[in-house]
């Protein structure tokens, strides 16, 4: 419940689909793990907020950012997602090993330039005097 003048912000960092290697990685993982990203709500966030209260008018933006990290640090992020936890370490290991090899082809120095799209949705509840 938002009080008058309150704000609600929802955001998700997702691999940037506009960056070739990141899109290819997401496609490879999705082929290996059919449930991968099946529970994402980021695309529906504005409609979910509107359903909470008809007086809310969410605004959505996609922001882009990057960082450089070692391959294993990069793989720790997808490896920590519930999709990998659900299949267990034995099933996750070959998927992550294949990704490590694919990343070494793109980033031979072992440093991955991660590219993210930050899906951001913000809404403000009008103040009582508005």
Secondary structure, 3 states (H helix, E strand, C coil): CCCCCCEEEEEEEEECCCCHHHHHHHHHHHHHCCCCCCCCCHHHHHHHHHHHCCCCCCEEEEEEEEEEEEHHHHHHHHHCCHHHHHHHHHHHHHHHHHHHHHHHHHCCCCEEEEEEEEEEEEEECCCCCC
